[in-house]
Amino acid sequence: MSTRDRMLDAAAHVMRTRGLARATTKEIAKAAGFSEAALYKHFRDKTDLFLAVLGERSPSALGSLLAGLGDRVGTGSVQDTLEEIARAAIAFYGQTFPMGASLFSDPPLLAAHRATLDERGAGPQHLNEALADYLAAERKGGRVRPEVDPESAAALLLGACFQHAFLSHFTDRPDGDHAAGFARALCLGISC
């Protein structure tokens, strides 16, 4: 296993158990068996580490799935695509919610994290935007009703997935597989 991979594994573990706000680069480096200076040879900062953990150590392929939605417009079933997105979003939010939730307890840290994500063109809003773009293209192609607001429909689906992850963590018990139900409910409203 490469040095970078060991660092990413350690970062994923520390961030999941302590939360992003309480995880330090020093602690991550120690957990990986390296110095903090070695960590900075591979990652610019803690946000860079966090983005790498999301992209390379998350259980779902939500980001790549959403990035490839343009190729799915007009093909397959919209409902099947939305179910696949819901399943990936539930897995993604379930894995990342514990990491990111701690940021909200420290407003200055949240502001700094938000600013860094903005500088790098990253952030959770891009998930909604990608899904909204897909729904807008399907609306243009006649597979979604013309009066449907794509941004609202995207927020409904991803918001339901996020709440599912939140409740699963809060109640400490999984709430079953609702991906198909979320997609079906949305499709009933948008006529896919």
PAROBA-811452 format. One line per field, with one value per residue: residue in one letter; x, y, z of N, C-alpha, C in turn. Coordinates in Angstrom, 2 decimals. Atoms other than C-alpha are relative to their C-alpha. Layout:
<recs>
rest <- A  ...
n.x <- X  ...
n.y <- Y  ...
n.z <- Z  ...
ca.x <- X  ...
ca.y <- Y  ...
ca.z <- Z  ...
c.x <- X  ...
c.y <- Y  ...
c.z <- Z  ...
</recs>
This chain:
<recs>
rest <- M  S  T  R  D  R  M  L  D  A  A  A  H  V  M  R  T  R  G  L  A  R  A  T  T  K  E  I  A  K  A  A  G  F  S  E  A  A  L  Y  K  H  F  R  D  K  T  D  L  F  L  A  V  L  G  E  R  S  P  S  A  L  G  S  L  L  A  G  L  G  D  R  V  G  T  G  S  V  Q  D  T  L  E  E  I  A  R  A  A  I  A  F  Y  G  Q  T  F  P  M  G  A  S  L  F  S  D  P  P  L  L  A  A  H  R  A  T  L  D  E  R  G  A  G  P  Q  H  L  N  E  A  L  A  D  Y  L  A  A  E  R  K  G  G  R  V  R  P  E  V  D  P  E  S  A  A  A  L  L  L  G  A  C  F  Q  H  A  F  L  S  H  F  T  D  R  P  D  G  D  H  A  A  G  F  A  R  A  L  C  L  G  I  S  C
n.x <- 0.85  -0.81  0.04  1.22  1.14  0.00  0.45  1.44  0.70  -0.05  0.85  1.40  0.32  0.00  1.12  1.27  0.17  -0.11  0.62  -0.97  -0.41  -0.90  -1.13  -1.13  -0.97  -0.99  0.59  0.10  -1.36  -0.40  0.76  -0.55  -1.38  -0.89  -0.04  0.92  -0.67  0.19  1.39  0.10  -0.62  1.02  1.27  -0.21  0.56  1.02  1.09  -0.49  0.15  1.43  0.48  -0.55  0.75  1.32  -0.11  -0.71  0.27  1.44  0.50  0.85  -0.55  0.97  -0.58  -0.19  1.34  0.60  -0.79  0.31  1.43  0.25  0.03  1.20  1.19  0.75  -0.21  0.43  1.13  -0.34  0.21  -1.13  -1.16  0.19  -0.20  -1.44  -0.55  0.44  -0.76  -1.36  0.04  0.20  -1.29  -0.95  0.33  -0.17  -1.42  -0.64  0.70  -0.74  -1.21  0.29  0.91  -0.74  -0.34  1.03  -0.19  -1.08  0.29  -1.17  -0.55  0.94  -0.20  -1.29  0.17  0.85  -0.80  -0.97  0.74  0.36  -1.22  -0.34  1.14  0.58  1.01  1.18  0.98  -0.25  0.81  1.33  -0.07  -0.13  1.29  0.93  -0.33  0.54  1.46  0.32  -0.18  1.11  1.19  -0.11  0.28  1.38  0.16  0.40  1.02  -0.58  0.13  -0.85  -1.21  -1.06  -0.74  0.84  0.08  -1.30  -0.07  0.90  -0.60  -1.22  0.36  0.55  -1.14  -0.77  0.75  -0.09  -1.31  0.02  0.82  -0.68  -1.06  0.58  0.70  -0.96  0.53  0.34  1.43  0.39  -0.39  1.07  -0.39  1.04  1.17  -0.28  0.02  1.38  0.78  -0.35  0.50  1.44  0.21  -0.57  0.44  -1.08
n.y <- -1.18  -1.21  -0.97  -0.80  0.84  0.16  -1.28  -0.12  0.94  -0.57  -1.18  0.46  0.53  -1.07  -0.91  0.67  0.23  -1.25  -1.11  -0.84  -1.14  0.43  0.73  -0.88  0.61  0.66  1.26  0.84  0.44  0.97  1.23  0.61  0.38  -0.95  -1.33  -0.96  -0.54  0.97  -0.13  -1.18  0.27  0.63  -0.74  -1.42  -0.34  0.94  0.02  0.84  1.37  0.30  0.20  1.27  1.07  0.08  0.50  1.28  0.95  0.08  1.28  -0.14  -0.71  -1.06  -1.08  0.43  0.27  -1.28  -0.59  0.67  -0.05  -0.56  1.11  0.82  -0.73  0.62  1.45  0.70  -0.55  -1.08  0.52  0.88  -0.87  -0.66  1.01  0.23  -1.19  0.05  1.04  -0.51  -1.14  0.52  0.55  -1.11  -0.81  0.83  0.09  -1.31  -0.84  -0.14  -0.80  -1.41  -0.60  -0.71  -1.34  -0.95  -0.41  -0.97  -0.89  -0.48  1.10  0.23  -1.07  0.23  1.19  -0.42  -0.85  0.85  0.76  -0.93  -0.25  1.21  0.39  1.20  -0.24  0.85  -0.56  0.52  1.21  -0.47  -0.63  1.04  0.67  -0.97  -0.10  1.21  -0.11  -1.05  0.58  0.95  -0.84  -0.51  1.13  0.43  1.14  -0.62  -1.02  -1.32  -0.91  0.46  -0.76  1.00  -0.22  0.48  1.47  0.52  -0.21  0.97  1.34  0.03  -0.32  1.22  0.89  -0.57  0.21  1.43  0.21  -0.67  0.77  1.26  -0.27  -0.54  1.06  1.10  1.23  -0.20  -0.15  0.73  -0.49  -0.85  -0.61  0.21  -0.78  -1.42  -0.23  0.19  -1.14  -1.16  0.20  -0.22  -1.44  -0.66  0.82  0.58
n.z <- 0.00  0.12  -1.10  0.16  -0.37  -1.47  -0.55  0.26  -0.88  -1.35  0.00  0.02  -1.32  -0.99  0.30  -0.30  -1.43  -0.77  0.71  0.70  -0.83  -1.08  0.58  0.32  0.91  -0.86  -0.41  1.19  0.32  -1.02  0.25  1.21  -0.27  0.66  -0.60  0.59  1.18  1.08  0.42  0.85  1.31  0.83  -0.10  -0.33  -1.31  -0.46  0.99  1.10  -0.51  -0.07  1.36  0.47  -0.69  0.64  1.36  0.14  -1.08  -0.24  0.50  1.17  1.14  0.26  0.82  1.39  0.54  0.35  1.08  1.25  0.30  1.32  0.96  -0.22  0.41  1.08  0.06  -1.20  -0.74  -0.94  -1.36  -0.33  -0.23  -1.30  -1.04  -0.11  -0.68  -1.41  -0.68  -0.18  -0.91  -1.36  -0.43  -0.12  -1.17  -1.20  -0.30  -0.19  -0.98  -1.25  0.20  0.23  -0.97  -1.04  0.47  -0.38  -1.40  -0.02  1.13  0.75  0.77  1.10  0.97  0.67  0.83  1.11  0.88  0.69  1.00  1.08  0.77  0.76  0.83  -0.59  -1.02  0.14  0.92  1.35  0.16  0.37  1.32  1.03  0.13  0.59  1.43  0.63  0.04  0.98  1.33  0.20  0.21  1.36  0.88  -0.15  -0.90  -1.27  0.31  0.24  -1.15  -1.11  -0.28  -0.19  -1.24  -1.11  0.09  -0.45  -1.45  -0.63  -0.02  -0.80  -1.38  -0.62  -0.23  -1.10  -1.24  -0.29  -0.63  -1.31  -0.94  -0.25  -0.99  -1.23  -0.73  -0.07  0.63  1.42  0.24  1.19  1.32  0.51  1.28  1.01  -0.41  0.23  1.44  0.46  -0.47  0.79  1.37  0.01  0.04  1.19  1.16  0.82
ca.x <- 0.00  1.36  2.11  -0.76  -3.19  -2.14  -2.69  -6.12  -7.16  -6.05  -7.80  -11.04  -10.91  -10.07  -12.65  -15.39  -14.73  -13.90  -15.64  -13.95  -13.90  -12.07  -9.76  -6.31  -3.65  -1.26  -3.61  -4.16  -0.42  0.19  -2.57  -0.96  2.49  4.01  5.01  2.72  5.33  5.05  1.28  1.70  3.84  0.71  -2.12  -2.32  -4.45  -7.21  -9.82  -7.72  -7.62  -11.37  -12.06  -9.75  -11.52  -14.89  -13.69  -11.57  -12.81  -16.57  -18.63  -20.73  -19.98  -22.40  -20.08  -19.15  -22.77  -23.97  -21.12  -22.21  -25.90  -25.63  -25.00  -28.20  -30.59  -33.27  -32.10  -33.39  -36.04  -35.90  -37.28  -34.53  -31.90  -33.40  -33.46  -29.79  -28.99  -31.05  -29.26  -25.84  -26.87  -28.11  -24.79  -22.78  -24.63  -24.63  -20.85  -20.09  -22.69  -20.66  -17.59  -19.21  -21.74  -19.08  -18.30  -21.58  -20.47  -17.65  -18.94  -15.48  -14.23  -17.37  -16.85  -13.21  -14.12  -16.87  -14.46  -11.86  -14.44  -15.63  -12.05  -11.70  -15.07  -16.30  -19.11  -22.36  -24.39  -22.79  -24.66  -27.99  -26.90  -25.90  -29.21  -31.16  -29.32  -30.27  -33.92  -33.95  -32.60  -35.23  -37.89  -36.66  -36.89  -40.47  -39.81  -40.49  -43.53  -42.82  -44.02  -41.58  -38.85  -35.68  -33.92  -36.85  -37.18  -33.44  -33.68  -36.62  -34.78  -31.40  -33.00  -34.93  -31.70  -29.88  -32.65  -32.59  -28.86  -29.38  -32.17  -30.21  -27.32  -29.51  -31.62  -28.61  -30.62  -30.90  -34.28  -34.43  -33.95  -36.05  -34.25  -36.94  -39.72  -38.06  -37.59  -41.14  -42.65  -40.72  -41.66  -45.33  -45.01  -42.96  -44.42  -41.30
ca.y <- 0.00  3.42  6.19  8.23  5.33  4.76  8.46  8.39  5.30  6.95  10.20  8.36  6.55  9.64  11.83  9.22  8.65  12.20  14.34  16.75  19.62  17.58  15.66  17.23  16.68  15.79  13.08  11.77  11.64  9.80  7.27  6.65  6.24  9.33  12.83  15.76  17.10  13.89  14.34  17.80  16.35  14.57  16.93  20.73  20.84  19.10  20.11  18.51  15.34  15.50  15.85  12.92  10.80  11.68  10.91  7.84  6.28  6.73  3.59  5.01  6.38  9.28  11.92  9.91  8.79  12.39  13.51  10.98  11.87  13.86  10.59  9.10  11.78  10.21  6.67  4.11  4.89  8.19  6.38  3.74  6.47  8.31  5.08  4.47  8.04  7.64  4.41  6.01  9.18  7.23  5.35  8.54  10.59  7.69  7.50  11.23  12.65  11.84  13.49  16.75  17.25  18.39  21.41  23.01  23.20  25.57  28.49  29.95  26.53  26.00  29.38  28.58  25.13  26.63  29.24  26.59  24.44  27.47  28.22  24.65  24.52  21.83  21.47  19.62  21.99  20.46  17.20  19.03  21.02  17.89  16.19  19.36  19.61  16.01  16.63  19.83  17.93  15.20  17.93  19.44  15.98  15.55  12.81  15.16  17.45  21.00  22.69  20.75  22.84  20.71  22.34  21.60  18.02  17.44  18.91  16.64  13.47  14.31  15.87  12.66  10.68  13.05  12.85  9.06  9.10  11.59  9.54  6.31  7.87  9.69  6.67  4.33  1.90  1.55  2.48  0.00  0.56  3.51  4.33  2.78  4.44  7.85  7.56  6.28  9.07  11.72  10.22  10.24  13.99  14.73  12.04  10.20
ca.z <- 0.00  -0.95  1.54  0.14  0.49  4.10  4.78  3.14  5.09  8.33  7.40  6.61  9.95  12.02  10.23  10.61  14.29  15.40  12.79  10.45  12.95  15.61  13.28  13.03  10.41  13.22  14.46  10.93  10.23  13.50  12.73  9.33  10.90  9.31  10.30  9.69  7.24  5.21  5.10  3.58  0.78  -0.47  0.60  0.75  3.90  5.82  3.23  0.51  2.62  3.17  -0.55  -1.28  1.35  -0.20  -3.69  -3.00  0.23  0.01  -0.50  -3.27  -6.66  -6.28  -7.71  -10.79  -11.24  -11.21  -13.46  -16.08  -16.07  -19.28  -21.14  -19.72  -20.92  -23.09  -22.40  -19.97  -17.42  -15.53  -12.49  -12.65  -12.92  -9.94  -7.93  -8.70  -7.63  -4.43  -3.54  -4.08  -2.21  0.81  0.96  0.44  3.04  5.48  5.25  5.17  7.55  10.69  9.17  8.15  10.94  13.40  11.21  12.25  15.88  14.94  12.79  12.01  10.90  8.81  7.14  6.38  5.05  2.88  1.50  0.68  -1.08  -3.06  -4.14  -5.38  -7.12  -4.76  -2.27  -1.67  -3.83  -6.92  -6.28  -6.44  -9.49  -11.43  -10.68  -11.52  -14.86  -15.65  -14.77  -16.84  -19.84  -19.35  -19.09  -22.35  -23.92  -22.73  -20.17  -17.23  -17.13  -18.37  -15.15  -12.95  -11.34  -11.72  -8.76  -6.44  -7.69  -7.16  -3.65  -2.84  -3.81  -2.32  0.74  1.42  1.09  3.44  6.03  5.78  6.60  9.44  11.03  10.65  12.58  15.09  15.98  15.58  13.50  9.75  8.37  5.50  1.79  0.65  -2.62  -4.83  -2.83  -2.99  -6.77  -7.31  -5.19  -7.08  -10.44  -9.52  -9.06  -12.16  -14.49  -15.59
c.x <- 0.90  -0.15  -1.29  -1.23  -0.09  -0.50  -1.51  -0.81  -0.05  -0.92  -1.47  -0.41  -0.13  -1.20  -1.34  -0.22  0.02  -0.76  1.07  0.51  1.04  1.20  1.11  0.94  1.08  -0.51  -0.09  1.37  0.46  -0.71  0.52  1.44  1.02  0.02  -1.03  0.61  -0.16  -1.42  -0.15  0.74  -1.03  -1.31  0.29  -0.42  -1.07  -1.18  0.38  -0.12  -1.46  -0.56  0.52  -0.71  -1.37  0.09  0.55  -0.32  -1.48  -0.55  -0.82  0.72  -0.91  0.55  0.17  -1.33  -0.65  0.75  -0.33  -1.47  -0.32  -0.09  -1.26  -1.29  -0.64  0.18  -0.46  -1.20  0.49  -0.13  1.15  1.26  -0.11  0.17  1.48  0.68  -0.37  0.80  1.43  0.03  -0.19  1.32  1.01  -0.28  0.15  1.45  0.58  -0.66  0.78  1.26  -0.32  -0.83  0.72  0.38  -0.99  0.09  1.06  -0.18  1.22  0.64  -0.89  0.19  1.30  -0.09  -0.82  0.80  1.02  -0.67  -0.39  1.20  0.32  -1.14  -0.66  -1.07  -1.25  -1.05  0.17  -0.77  -1.40  0.00  0.08  -1.32  -1.03  0.26  -0.55  -1.52  -0.45  0.13  -1.12  -1.32  -0.02  -0.32  -1.39  -0.23  -0.30  -0.95  0.63  -0.07  0.87  1.23  1.12  0.77  -0.79  -0.09  1.30  0.13  -0.89  0.65  1.23  -0.26  -0.57  1.13  0.85  -0.72  0.04  1.32  0.03  -0.77  0.65  1.10  -0.60  -0.66  0.88  -0.59  -0.35  -1.51  -0.44  0.46  -1.16  0.30  -1.09  -1.24  0.19  -0.11  -1.43  -0.86  0.30  -0.55  -1.50  -0.32  0.49  -0.32  1.15  -0.44
c.y <- 1.24  0.89  0.80  -0.80  -0.21  1.28  0.18  -0.94  0.55  1.22  -0.39  -0.50  1.12  0.94  -0.65  -0.16  1.29  1.16  0.89  1.14  -0.41  -0.79  1.00  -0.72  -0.73  -1.38  -0.98  -0.55  -1.07  -1.34  -0.74  -0.47  0.90  1.31  0.88  0.61  -0.94  0.09  1.16  -0.14  -0.58  0.81  1.43  0.33  -1.03  -0.07  -0.85  -1.48  -0.43  -0.28  -1.32  -1.17  -0.16  -0.66  -1.41  -1.03  -0.07  -1.28  0.11  0.77  1.17  1.08  -0.40  -0.32  1.30  0.67  -0.61  0.06  0.55  -1.09  -0.84  0.69  -0.67  -1.49  -0.63  0.67  1.09  -0.52  -0.93  0.81  0.67  -0.99  -0.29  1.17  -0.03  -1.03  0.47  1.16  -0.46  -0.57  1.11  0.82  -0.80  -0.08  1.37  0.88  0.14  0.85  1.49  0.67  0.83  1.42  1.05  0.45  1.08  0.96  0.56  -1.10  -0.32  1.05  -0.20  -1.20  0.34  0.83  -0.82  -0.84  0.88  0.28  -1.16  -0.49  -1.27  0.39  -0.81  0.53  -0.54  -1.30  0.39  0.58  -1.04  -0.72  0.94  0.15  -1.21  0.11  1.07  -0.54  -1.00  0.76  0.53  -1.09  -0.57  -1.17  0.44  1.13  1.40  0.94  -0.39  0.89  -1.00  0.16  -0.51  -1.52  -0.63  0.12  -0.99  -1.37  -0.05  0.36  -1.20  -0.97  0.49  -0.22  -1.47  -0.30  0.61  -0.84  -1.34  0.18  0.44  -1.09  -1.22  -1.32  0.32  -0.01  -0.71  0.67  0.78  0.60  -0.15  0.82  1.48  0.31  -0.10  1.20  1.25  -0.13  0.17  1.49  0.67  -0.76  -0.48  -1.34
c.z <- 0.00  1.23  -0.05  0.40  1.51  0.67  -0.21  0.88  1.43  0.10  0.03  1.39  1.03  -0.24  0.32  1.49  0.81  -0.63  -0.60  0.88  1.05  -0.51  -0.32  -0.95  0.80  0.41  -1.18  -0.38  0.98  -0.23  -1.23  0.20  -0.68  0.77  -0.69  -1.27  -1.20  -0.57  -0.99  -1.33  -0.97  -0.05  0.44  1.42  0.35  -0.98  -1.19  0.38  0.01  -1.39  -0.58  0.65  -0.65  -1.37  -0.11  1.07  0.37  -0.63  -1.28  -1.09  -0.36  -0.91  -1.45  -0.67  -0.47  -1.15  -1.36  -0.40  -1.38  -1.07  0.12  -0.47  -1.21  -0.13  1.31  0.64  0.94  1.42  0.41  0.28  1.35  1.15  0.21  0.72  1.48  0.78  0.29  0.99  1.44  0.54  0.25  1.25  1.28  0.44  0.39  1.05  1.31  -0.14  -0.02  1.07  1.05  -0.43  0.50  1.45  0.14  -1.19  -0.73  -0.86  -1.20  -1.08  -0.78  -0.94  -1.25  -1.01  -0.80  -1.07  -1.18  -0.91  -0.92  -0.88  0.48  1.01  -0.28  -0.97  -1.41  -0.25  -0.47  -1.42  -1.11  -0.21  -0.64  -1.50  -0.76  -0.14  -0.99  -1.42  -0.31  -0.20  -1.42  -1.01  0.14  0.94  1.44  -0.36  -0.10  1.20  1.19  0.11  0.31  1.31  1.21  0.00  0.48  1.52  0.74  0.10  0.90  1.45  0.74  0.32  1.18  1.34  0.42  0.72  1.39  1.01  0.33  1.04  1.33  0.83  0.20  -0.48  -1.46  -0.20  -1.27  -1.28  -0.60  -1.37  -1.05  0.33  -0.23  -1.50  -0.54  0.40  -0.82  -1.42  -0.10  -0.11  -1.28  -1.29  -0.85  -0.54
</recs>
